[in-house]
Amino acid sequence: MPIPIIRLYTGDDGESHFEQTTIETEPHGDVVIMSGLQDCHEVQFAETASGGGYDWHNAPRRQYVITLTGTLEFTNRTGDTQLIRPGDILLAEDTTGGGHKWKLVDDQPWRRCYVHLESD
């Protein structure tokens, strides 16, 4: 059973786009499914207070952003939006182009884990 991922990437038009994708998994024993190993560079945790947001920017590197608490809305420059909820995994790959912005839309802080997939 694949694990759902929200991918944020730069398209051929130079703008950020969202797509639903998955990480493939395989059975591991009787009750567990696992993906294959993926190389990563660092892991980092962050928190933004409720009501916060961040204006237009690009991802600083390819990274997974795993939301622990908080609900937020990501927007790209074409006006598309993507709601991110606790438990969602975002693969941020829009390191160039038009970028994205986000804002918290509930009363919780946004606690998240960044898994850096390549070095700075």
Sequence and secondary structure as in RCSB ss.txt:
>XXXX:A:sequence
MPIPIIRLYTGDDGESHFEQTTIETEPHGDVVIMSGLQDCHEVQFAETASGGGYDWHNAPRRQYVITLTGTLEFT
NRTGDTQLIRPGDILLAEDTTGGGHKWKLVDDQPWRRCYVHLESD
>XXXX:A:secstr
  EEEEEEEE TTSSEEEEEEEE  EEETTTEEE      SEEEEEEE TT EEEEE  SSSEEEEEEE  EEEE
ETTS EEEE TT EEEE   SSS EEEEE SSS EEEEEEESS  
